[in-house]
């Protein structure tokens, strides 16, 4: 689930928003009370499209967090991918960040070429399948020779090809390198960050 993926990201040095894993509304209330600010409550389910399915809420204080957590925990989320639905049993509570731009980056296996491929688009925060169908030219690809491994120039080429905003450029090679390390270390079939956020203060984080 997302909270577990974020833990893996932090282990390899990929920045993520501050947050906590919560099993109950009381967990959410106590956390927000101890950490005043604006927070995002994310349903932890093994399905995409949580926002459209009503599985993501925003809370500005502990009382609101408690109310929204009670609405989410126990709710069954459904979408076209999962018409039977999945019950929400836990939440990831993350700080709300001021977003300047959203990108998408992933590494998967191209089975035809039998090589890892990095995919990047400046159109983050939405289904990459939708981007591929409607704007295939917006996705940049780089195939990696596993024997040679990753090099930062690959990320620089991808950032240019995908037309990522300039604010991404300094942090992007390290983040992609860390993502590749994660991909290889765990023998993953897919690792992705969606969205990779450029904040208004210039930080780049996996949100």
SESE-321708 format. One record per residue: residue number from 0; residue in three letters; x, y, z of N, C-alpha, C in turn. Coordinates in Angstrom, 1 decimal, always signed. Example, Ala and Ser with C-alpha at 12.3 -4.5 7.8 and 13.67 -1.06 7.14 Angstrom:
> n|res|nc1|nc2|nc3|cac1|cac2|cac3|cc1|cc2|cc3
> 0|ALA|+13.2|-5.7|+7.8|+12.3|-4.5|+7.8|+13.2|-3.3|+7.8
> 1|SER|+12.8|-2.2|+7.1|+13.7|-1.1|+7.1|+12.9|+0.0|+7.9
***
This chain:
> n|res|nc1|nc2|nc3|cac1|cac2|cac3|cc1|cc2|cc3
> 0|UNK|+0.8|-1.2|+0.0|+0.0|+0.0|+0.0|+0.9|+1.3|+0.0
> 1|UNK|+0.2|+2.4|-0.2|+1.0|+3.6|-0.3|+1.9|+3.9|+0.8
> 2|UNK|+1.4|+3.7|+2.1|+2.2|+4.0|+3.2|+3.5|+3.2|+3.3
> 3|UNK|+3.4|+1.9|+2.8|+4.5|+1.1|+2.7|+5.5|+1.5|+1.6
> 4|UNK|+4.9|+1.9|+0.5|+5.7|+2.4|-0.6|+6.5|+3.6|-0.2
> 5|UNK|+5.9|+4.5|+0.5|+6.5|+5.8|+1.0|+7.7|+5.4|+1.9
> 6|UNK|+7.5|+4.4|+2.7|+8.6|+4.0|+3.6|+9.8|+3.5|+2.8
> 7|UNK|+9.5|+2.7|+1.8|+10.6|+2.3|+0.9|+11.3|+3.5|+0.2
> 8|UNK|+10.5|+4.5|-0.2|+11.1|+5.7|-0.8|+12.1|+6.4|+0.2
> 9|UNK|+11.6|+6.5|+1.4|+12.5|+7.2|+2.4|+13.8|+6.4|+2.6
> 10|UNK|+13.7|+5.1|+2.6|+14.9|+4.3|+2.8|+16.0|+4.5|+1.8
> 11|UNK|+15.6|+4.9|+0.6|+16.6|+5.1|-0.5|+16.8|+6.6|-0.7
> 12|UNK|+16.2|+7.4|+0.2|+16.5|+8.9|+0.1|+15.6|+9.7|-0.7
> 13|UNK|+14.5|+9.2|-1.1|+13.5|+9.9|-1.9|+12.6|+10.7|-0.9
> 14|UNK|+12.6|+12.1|-1.0|+11.8|+12.9|-0.1|+10.3|+12.6|-0.2
> 15|UNK|+9.6|+12.6|+0.9|+8.1|+12.4|+0.9|+7.6|+13.4|+1.9
> 16|UNK|+6.3|+13.7|+1.8|+5.7|+14.6|+2.8|+5.7|+14.0|+4.2
> 17|UNK|+5.7|+14.9|+5.2|+5.5|+14.4|+6.6|+4.2|+13.7|+6.7
> 18|UNK|+4.1|+12.7|+7.6|+2.8|+12.1|+7.8|+2.9|+10.9|+8.8
> 19|UNK|+1.7|+10.2|+8.9|+1.6|+9.1|+9.7|+0.6|+8.1|+9.2
> 20|UNK|+0.8|+6.8|+9.6|-0.2|+5.8|+9.3|-1.2|+5.7|+10.4
> 21|UNK|-2.5|+5.6|+10.1|-3.5|+5.6|+11.1|-4.6|+4.5|+10.9
> 22|UNK|-4.9|+3.8|+11.9|-5.9|+2.8|+11.9|-7.3|+3.2|+12.3
> 23|UNK|-7.3|+4.3|+13.1|-8.6|+4.8|+13.7|-8.7|+6.3|+13.5
> 24|UNK|-9.9|+6.7|+13.7|-10.2|+8.2|+13.7|-9.5|+8.9|+14.8
> 25|UNK|-9.4|+8.2|+16.0|-8.7|+8.7|+17.1|-7.2|+8.9|+16.8
> 26|UNK|-6.6|+8.0|+16.1|-5.2|+8.2|+15.7|-5.1|+9.5|+14.9
> 27|UNK|-6.0|+9.7|+14.0|-5.9|+10.9|+13.1|-6.1|+12.1|+13.9
> 28|UNK|-7.1|+12.1|+14.8|-7.4|+13.3|+15.7|-6.2|+13.7|+16.5
> 29|UNK|-5.6|+12.7|+17.2|-4.4|+12.9|+18.0|-3.2|+13.5|+17.3
> 30|UNK|-3.0|+12.9|+16.1|-1.9|+13.3|+15.3|-2.0|+14.7|+14.8
> 31|UNK|-3.2|+15.1|+14.3|-3.4|+16.5|+13.8|-3.4|+17.5|+15.0
> 32|UNK|-3.9|+17.1|+16.1|-3.9|+17.9|+17.3|-2.4|+18.3|+17.7
> 33|UNK|-1.5|+17.3|+17.6|-0.1|+17.4|+17.9|+0.7|+18.1|+16.8
> 34|UNK|+0.1|+18.2|+15.6|+0.8|+18.7|+14.5|-0.1|+19.6|+13.7
> 35|UNK|-0.5|+20.8|+14.2|-1.4|+21.7|+13.6|-1.0|+22.0|+12.1
> 36|UNK|-2.0|+22.1|+11.3|-1.8|+22.5|+9.9|-2.9|+21.8|+9.0
> 37|UNK|-2.6|+21.8|+7.7|-3.5|+21.2|+6.8|-3.0|+19.9|+6.3
> 38|UNK|-3.9|+18.9|+6.4|-3.5|+17.5|+6.2|-4.4|+16.8|+5.1
> 39|UNK|-3.8|+15.8|+4.4|-4.6|+15.0|+3.5|-4.8|+13.6|+4.1
> 40|UNK|-6.0|+13.2|+4.1|-6.3|+11.8|+4.5|-6.5|+10.9|+3.3
> 41|UNK|-5.6|+9.9|+3.2|-5.6|+9.1|+2.0|-6.0|+7.7|+2.4
> 42|UNK|-7.1|+7.2|+1.8|-7.5|+5.8|+2.0|-6.4|+4.8|+1.6
> 43|UNK|-6.1|+3.9|+2.4|-5.1|+2.9|+2.0|-5.8|+1.6|+1.5
> 44|UNK|-5.8|+1.6|+0.1|-6.5|+0.5|-0.6|-5.6|+0.1|-1.8
> 45|UNK|-5.7|-1.1|-2.2|-4.9|-1.6|-3.4|-5.7|-1.4|-4.7
> 46|UNK|-6.0|-0.1|-4.9|-6.7|+0.3|-6.2|-6.3|+1.7|-6.5
> 47|UNK|-6.4|+2.0|-7.8|-6.1|+3.4|-8.2|-7.4|+4.2|-8.2
> 48|UNK|-7.3|+5.5|-8.6|-8.4|+6.3|-8.7|-9.1|+6.6|-7.4
> 49|UNK|-8.4|+6.7|-6.3|-9.0|+6.8|-5.0|-9.7|+8.2|-4.8
> 50|UNK|-9.1|+9.2|-5.4|-9.7|+10.5|-5.3|-11.1|+10.6|-6.0
> 51|UNK|-11.2|+10.1|-7.2|-12.5|+10.1|-7.9|-13.5|+9.2|-7.2
> 52|UNK|-13.0|+8.2|-6.4|-13.9|+7.3|-5.7|-14.3|+7.8|-4.3
> 53|UNK|-13.8|+9.0|-4.0|-14.1|+9.6|-2.7|-13.2|+9.2|-1.6
> 54|UNK|-12.1|+8.6|-1.9|-11.2|+8.1|-0.9|-10.1|+9.0|-0.4
> 55|UNK|-10.1|+10.3|-0.8|-9.1|+11.2|-0.3|-9.9|+12.5|+0.2
> 56|UNK|-9.5|+12.9|+1.4|-10.2|+14.1|+2.0|-9.1|+15.0|+2.6
> 57|UNK|-9.5|+16.3|+2.8|-8.6|+17.3|+3.4|-9.1|+17.8|+4.7
> 58|UNK|-8.2|+17.9|+5.7|-8.6|+18.4|+7.0|-7.7|+19.5|+7.4
> 59|UNK|-8.3|+20.5|+8.0|-7.5|+21.7|+8.5|-7.3|+21.7|+10.0
> 60|UNK|-8.0|+20.8|+10.7|-7.8|+20.8|+12.2|-8.2|+19.4|+12.7
> 61|UNK|-7.9|+19.1|+13.9|-8.1|+17.8|+14.5|-9.6|+17.4|+14.5
> 62|UNK|-10.5|+18.3|+14.8|-11.9|+17.9|+14.8|-12.4|+17.5|+13.4
> 63|UNK|-12.0|+18.3|+12.4|-12.4|+17.9|+11.0|-11.7|+16.6|+10.6
> 64|UNK|-10.5|+16.4|+11.0|-9.8|+15.1|+10.7|-10.5|+13.9|+11.3
> 65|UNK|-11.0|+14.1|+12.5|-11.8|+13.0|+13.2|-13.0|+12.7|+12.4
> 66|UNK|-13.8|+13.7|+12.0|-15.0|+13.5|+11.3|-14.8|+12.8|+10.0
> 67|UNK|-13.8|+13.3|+9.2|-13.5|+12.7|+7.9|-13.0|+11.3|+8.0
> 68|UNK|-12.1|+11.1|+9.0|-11.6|+9.7|+9.2|-12.7|+8.7|+9.5
> 69|UNK|-13.7|+9.1|+10.2|-14.9|+8.3|+10.5|-15.7|+8.0|+9.3
> 70|UNK|-15.7|+9.0|+8.4|-16.4|+8.8|+7.1|-15.6|+7.8|+6.2
> 71|UNK|-14.3|+7.9|+6.2|-13.5|+7.0|+5.3|-13.3|+5.6|+5.8
> 72|UNK|-13.0|+5.4|+7.1|-12.7|+4.1|+7.6|-14.0|+3.3|+7.6
> 73|UNK|-14.0|+2.2|+6.9|-15.1|+1.3|+6.8|-15.9|+1.5|+5.5
> 74|UNK|-15.5|+2.6|+4.8|-16.2|+2.9|+3.5|-15.7|+1.9|+2.4
> 75|UNK|-16.5|+1.5|+1.5|-16.1|+0.7|+0.4|-16.0|+1.6|-0.8
> 76|UNK|-14.7|+1.6|-1.4|-14.5|+2.4|-2.5|-14.6|+1.6|-3.8
> 77|UNK|-15.3|+2.1|-4.8|-15.5|+1.4|-6.1|-15.1|+2.3|-7.2
> 78|UNK|-14.7|+1.7|-8.3|-14.4|+2.4|-9.6|-14.5|+1.4|-10.7
> 79|UNK|-14.3|+1.8|-11.9|-14.4|+0.9|-13.1|-13.4|-0.2|-13.0
> 80|UNK|-12.2|+0.0|-12.4|-11.2|-1.0|-12.3|-11.6|-2.0|-11.3
> 81|UNK|-12.4|-1.6|-10.3|-12.7|-2.5|-9.2|-14.2|-2.3|-8.8
> 82|UNK|-15.1|-2.8|-9.6|-16.5|-2.6|-9.4|-17.1|-3.2|-8.1
> 83|UNK|-16.4|-4.3|-7.6|-16.8|-4.9|-6.4|-16.4|-4.1|-5.2
> 84|UNK|-15.4|-3.3|-5.3|-14.9|-2.4|-4.3|-14.0|-3.0|-3.3
> 85|UNK|-13.4|-2.1|-2.5|-12.5|-2.5|-1.4|-12.8|-1.6|-0.2
> 86|UNK|-12.8|-2.3|+1.0|-13.1|-1.5|+2.2|-11.9|-0.8|+2.7
> 87|UNK|-12.0|+0.4|+3.1|-10.9|+1.2|+3.7|-10.8|+0.8|+5.2
> 88|UNK|-9.6|+0.3|+5.5|-9.3|-0.1|+6.9|-8.2|+0.7|+7.5
> 89|UNK|-7.6|+1.6|+6.8|-6.5|+2.4|+7.3|-6.3|+3.6|+6.5
> 90|UNK|-5.6|+4.6|+7.0|-5.4|+5.9|+6.3|-3.9|+6.3|+6.4
> 91|UNK|-3.5|+7.0|+5.4|-2.2|+7.7|+5.4|-2.5|+9.2|+5.6
> 92|UNK|-2.0|+9.8|+6.7|-2.3|+11.2|+6.9|-1.0|+11.9|+6.5
> 93|UNK|-1.1|+12.8|+5.5|+0.1|+13.5|+5.0|-0.1|+15.0|+4.9
> 94|UNK|+1.0|+15.7|+5.1|+0.8|+17.2|+5.1|+0.4|+17.6|+3.7
> 95|UNK|-0.4|+18.6|+3.6|-0.9|+19.2|+2.3|+0.2|+20.1|+1.9
> 96|UNK|+0.7|+19.9|+0.6|+1.8|+20.7|+0.1|+1.3|+21.7|-0.9
> 97|UNK|+2.0|+22.8|-1.0|+1.6|+23.8|-2.0|+2.2|+23.4|-3.4
> 98|UNK|+1.4|+23.0|-4.3|+1.9|+22.4|-5.5|+2.1|+23.4|-6.6
> 99|UNK|+3.3|+23.5|-7.2|+3.5|+24.3|-8.3|+3.4|+23.5|-9.6
> 100|UNK|+3.8|+22.2|-9.6|+3.7|+21.4|-10.8|+3.7|+19.9|-10.4
> 101|UNK|+3.2|+19.0|-11.2|+3.1|+17.6|-10.9|+3.7|+16.9|-12.1
> 102|UNK|+4.6|+15.9|-11.9|+5.1|+15.1|-12.9|+4.9|+13.6|-12.6
> 103|UNK|+5.2|+12.8|-13.5|+5.1|+11.3|-13.3|+6.4|+10.7|-13.7
> 104|UNK|+6.9|+9.7|-12.9|+8.1|+9.0|-13.2|+7.9|+7.5|-12.8
> 105|UNK|+8.3|+6.6|-13.6|+8.2|+5.2|-13.3|+9.3|+4.4|-13.9
> 106|UNK|+9.6|+3.2|-13.4|+10.5|+2.3|-14.0|+9.8|+0.9|-14.0
> 107|UNK|+9.8|+0.3|-15.2|+9.2|-1.0|-15.3|+10.0|-1.8|-16.3
> 108|UNK|+9.6|-3.0|-16.6|+10.3|-3.9|-17.5|+9.6|-3.8|-18.9
> 109|UNK|+10.4|-3.5|-19.9|+9.9|-3.6|-21.3|+10.1|-5.1|-21.7
> 110|UNK|+9.1|-5.9|-21.7|+9.3|-7.3|-21.9|+9.7|-7.6|-23.4
> 111|UNK|+9.4|-6.7|-24.3|+9.8|-6.9|-25.7|+11.3|-6.8|-25.8
> 112|UNK|+11.8|-5.7|-25.2|+13.3|-5.5|-25.2|+14.0|-6.1|-24.1
> 113|UNK|+13.3|-6.6|-23.1|+13.9|-7.3|-22.0|+14.9|-6.4|-21.3
> 114|UNK|+14.5|-5.1|-21.1|+15.3|-4.1|-20.4|+14.4|-3.3|-19.5
> 115|UNK|+14.9|-2.7|-18.4|+14.2|-1.7|-17.7|+14.0|-0.5|-18.5
> 116|UNK|+12.9|+0.2|-18.4|+12.6|+1.4|-19.1|+12.1|+2.5|-18.1
> 117|UNK|+12.7|+3.7|-18.1|+12.2|+4.8|-17.3|+11.2|+5.6|-18.2
> 118|UNK|+10.1|+5.9|-17.6|+9.0|+6.7|-18.2|+8.8|+8.0|-17.4
> 119|UNK|+8.7|+9.1|-18.1|+8.6|+10.4|-17.5|+7.6|+11.2|-18.3
> 120|UNK|+6.7|+11.9|-17.6|+5.8|+12.9|-18.2|+5.6|+14.1|-17.3
> 121|UNK|+5.4|+15.2|-17.8|+5.1|+16.4|-17.0|+3.7|+16.4|-16.6
> 122|UNK|+2.9|+15.5|-17.2|+1.5|+15.5|-16.8|+1.2|+14.5|-15.7
> 123|UNK|+1.7|+14.8|-14.5|+1.5|+13.9|-13.4|+0.2|+14.2|-12.7
> 124|UNK|-0.1|+13.3|-11.7|-1.4|+13.5|-10.9|-2.6|+12.9|-11.6
> 125|UNK|-2.4|+12.2|-12.8|-3.5|+11.6|-13.5|-3.0|+10.2|-13.9
> 126|UNK|-4.0|+9.4|-14.4|-3.6|+8.1|-14.8|-2.7|+8.1|-16.0
> 127|UNK|-1.6|+7.4|-15.9|-0.6|+7.5|-17.0|-1.2|+6.8|-18.3
> 128|UNK|-2.1|+5.9|-18.1|-2.7|+5.2|-19.2|-3.5|+6.2|-20.0
> 129|UNK|-4.2|+7.2|-19.3|-4.9|+8.2|-20.0|-4.0|+9.2|-20.8
> 130|UNK|-2.9|+9.5|-20.1|-1.9|+10.3|-20.8|-1.4|+9.6|-22.1
> 131|UNK|-1.1|+8.3|-21.9|-0.5|+7.5|-23.1|-1.6|+7.5|-24.2
> 132|UNK|-2.8|+7.4|-23.9|-3.9|+7.3|-24.9|-4.1|+8.6|-25.6
> 133|UNK|-4.2|+9.7|-24.8|-4.6|+11.0|-25.4|-3.4|+11.9|-25.8
> 134|UNK|-2.2|+11.7|-25.1|-1.1|+12.5|-25.4|+0.2|+11.7|-25.4
> 135|UNK|+0.3|+10.7|-26.3|+1.5|+9.8|-26.2|+2.8|+10.6|-26.4
> 136|UNK|+2.8|+11.7|-27.1|+4.0|+12.4|-27.3|+4.5|+13.1|-26.0
> 137|UNK|+3.7|+13.1|-25.0|+4.1|+13.8|-23.7|+4.9|+12.9|-22.8
> 138|UNK|+5.0|+11.6|-23.2|+5.8|+10.7|-22.4|+7.2|+10.4|-23.0
> 139|UNK|+8.2|+10.6|-22.2|+9.6|+10.4|-22.6|+10.1|+9.0|-22.0
> 140|UNK|+10.9|+8.3|-22.8|+11.3|+7.0|-22.4|+12.9|+6.9|-22.5
> 141|UNK|+13.4|+6.1|-21.5|+14.9|+5.8|-21.6|+15.0|+4.3|-21.2
> 142|UNK|+15.6|+3.5|-22.1|+15.8|+2.1|-21.8|+17.2|+1.9|-21.2
> 143|UNK|+17.3|+1.2|-20.2|+18.6|+1.0|-19.4|+19.2|-0.4|-19.7
> 144|UNK|+20.5|-0.4|-20.0|+21.2|-1.6|-20.1|+21.6|-2.0|-18.7
> 145|UNK|+21.0|-3.1|-18.2|+21.2|-3.5|-16.8|+22.7|-3.7|-16.5
> 146|UNK|+23.5|-4.1|-17.5|+24.9|-4.3|-17.3|+25.7|-3.0|-17.0
> 147|UNK|+25.2|-1.9|-17.6|+25.8|-0.6|-17.4|+25.2|+0.1|-16.2
> 148|UNK|+23.9|-0.1|-16.0|+23.2|+0.5|-14.9|+22.8|+2.0|-15.2
> 149|UNK|+22.4|+2.6|-14.1|+21.9|+4.0|-14.3|+23.0|+5.0|-14.2
> 150|UNK|+22.8|+6.1|-14.9|+23.7|+7.3|-14.9|+22.9|+8.5|-14.9
> 151|UNK|+23.2|+9.6|-14.1|+22.4|+10.8|-14.0|+22.1|+11.4|-15.4
> 152|UNK|+22.9|+11.3|-16.4|+22.6|+11.9|-17.7|+21.3|+11.4|-18.2
> 153|UNK|+20.9|+10.2|-17.9|+19.6|+9.6|-18.4|+18.5|+10.5|-17.9
> 154|UNK|+18.5|+10.8|-16.6|+17.4|+11.7|-16.0|+17.5|+13.1|-16.6
> 155|UNK|+18.7|+13.6|-16.9|+18.7|+14.9|-17.5|+18.1|+14.9|-18.9
> 156|UNK|+18.4|+13.9|-19.6|+17.8|+13.8|-21.0|+16.3|+13.6|-20.9
> 157|UNK|+15.8|+12.8|-19.9|+14.4|+12.6|-19.8|+13.7|+13.9|-19.4
> 158|UNK|+14.3|+14.7|-18.4|+13.7|+15.9|-18.0|+13.5|+16.9|-19.2
> 159|UNK|+14.5|+16.9|-20.0|+14.5|+17.8|-21.2|+13.4|+17.3|-22.2
> 160|UNK|+13.4|+16.0|-22.5|+12.5|+15.4|-23.5|+11.1|+15.6|-23.0
> 161|UNK|+10.8|+15.4|-21.7|+9.5|+15.5|-21.2|+9.0|+16.9|-20.9
> 162|UNK|+10.0|+17.9|-21.0|+9.7|+19.3|-20.8|+9.3|+19.5|-19.4
> 163|UNK|+10.0|+18.9|-18.4|+9.7|+19.2|-17.0|+10.1|+20.6|-16.7
> 164|UNK|+9.4|+21.3|-15.8|+9.8|+22.7|-15.4|+11.2|+22.7|-14.8
> 165|UNK|+11.8|+23.8|-15.0|+13.2|+23.9|-14.6|+13.4|+23.6|-13.1
> 166|UNK|+12.4|+23.8|-12.3|+12.6|+23.6|-10.9|+12.8|+22.1|-10.5
> 167|UNK|+12.5|+21.2|-11.4|+12.8|+19.8|-11.2|+14.3|+19.4|-11.4
> 168|UNK|+14.9|+20.2|-12.3|+16.2|+19.7|-12.9|+17.3|+19.3|-11.9
> 169|UNK|+17.5|+20.1|-10.8|+18.6|+19.8|-9.9|+18.3|+18.5|-9.1
> 170|UNK|+17.1|+18.3|-8.6|+16.8|+17.1|-7.8|+16.5|+15.8|-8.6
> 171|UNK|+16.1|+16.0|-9.8|+15.6|+14.9|-10.6|+16.6|+13.7|-10.8
> 172|UNK|+17.8|+14.0|-11.2|+18.7|+12.8|-11.4|+18.9|+12.0|-10.2
> 173|UNK|+19.0|+12.6|-9.0|+19.2|+11.8|-7.8|+17.9|+11.0|-7.5
> 174|UNK|+16.7|+11.6|-7.7|+15.5|+10.9|-7.4|+15.3|+9.7|-8.3
> 175|UNK|+15.6|+9.9|-9.6|+15.5|+8.7|-10.5|+16.5|+7.7|-10.2
> 176|UNK|+17.7|+8.1|-9.8|+18.7|+7.1|-9.4|+18.3|+6.3|-8.2
> 177|UNK|+17.7|+7.0|-7.2|+17.2|+6.2|-6.0|+16.1|+5.3|-6.4
> 178|UNK|+15.2|+5.8|-7.3|+14.1|+4.9|-7.8|+14.6|+3.7|-8.5
> 179|UNK|+15.7|+3.8|-9.3|+16.3|+2.7|-10.0|+17.0|+1.7|-8.9
> 180|UNK|+17.6|+2.3|-7.9|+18.2|+1.4|-6.9|+17.1|+0.6|-6.2
> 181|UNK|+16.0|+1.2|-5.9|+14.8|+0.5|-5.3|+14.3|-0.6|-6.2
> 182|UNK|+14.2|-0.2|-7.5|+13.7|-1.2|-8.5|+14.6|-2.4|-8.6
> 183|UNK|+15.9|-2.2|-8.6|+16.8|-3.4|-8.7|+16.9|-4.1|-7.4
> 184|UNK|+17.0|-3.4|-6.2|+17.2|-4.0|-4.9|+16.0|-5.0|-4.6
> 185|UNK|+14.8|-4.6|-4.9|+13.6|-5.4|-4.6|+13.1|-6.3|-5.7
> 186|UNK|+13.8|-6.2|-6.9|+13.3|-7.0|-8.0|+11.9|-6.7|-8.4
> 187|UNK|+11.6|-5.4|-8.4|+10.3|-4.9|-8.7|+9.9|-5.1|-10.2
> 188|UNK|+8.6|-5.2|-10.5|+8.2|-5.2|-11.8|+7.8|-3.8|-12.2
> 189|UNK|+7.5|-2.9|-11.2|+7.1|-1.5|-11.5|+7.3|-0.7|-10.2
> 190|UNK|+8.0|+0.4|-10.3|+8.0|+1.4|-9.3|+7.6|+2.7|-9.9
> 191|UNK|+6.8|+3.5|-9.2|+6.3|+4.8|-9.8|+6.1|+5.8|-8.8
> 192|UNK|+6.2|+7.0|-9.2|+5.9|+8.2|-8.3|+4.9|+9.0|-9.1
> 193|UNK|+3.7|+9.1|-8.6|+2.6|+9.9|-9.2|+1.7|+10.5|-8.2
> 194|UNK|+1.9|+11.8|-7.9|+2.8|+12.7|-8.6|+4.1|+12.9|-7.9
> 195|UNK|+5.1|+13.3|-8.7|+6.3|+13.8|-8.2|+6.1|+15.3|-8.3
> 196|UNK|+6.0|+15.9|-7.1|+5.6|+17.3|-7.0|+6.7|+18.3|-6.9
> 197|UNK|+6.6|+19.3|-7.6|+7.5|+20.5|-7.4|+6.6|+21.5|-6.6
> 198|UNK|+7.1|+21.8|-5.4|+6.3|+22.6|-4.5|+6.6|+24.1|-4.8
> 199|UNK|+5.8|+25.0|-4.3|+5.9|+26.4|-4.6|+7.2|+27.0|-3.9
> 200|UNK|+7.7|+26.2|-2.9|+9.0|+26.7|-2.3|+10.2|+26.1|-3.0
> 201|UNK|+10.0|+25.3|-4.1|+11.1|+24.7|-4.8|+11.5|+23.3|-4.5
> 202|UNK|+10.9|+22.7|-3.5|+11.2|+21.3|-3.1|+10.6|+20.3|-4.2
> 203|UNK|+11.2|+19.2|-4.3|+10.7|+18.1|-5.2|+10.5|+16.9|-4.3
> 204|UNK|+9.2|+16.4|-4.2|+8.9|+15.3|-3.3|+7.9|+14.3|-3.9
> 205|UNK|+8.0|+13.1|-3.5|+7.0|+12.1|-3.9|+5.8|+12.2|-3.1
> 206|UNK|+4.7|+12.7|-3.7|+3.5|+13.0|-2.9|+2.5|+12.0|-3.1
***
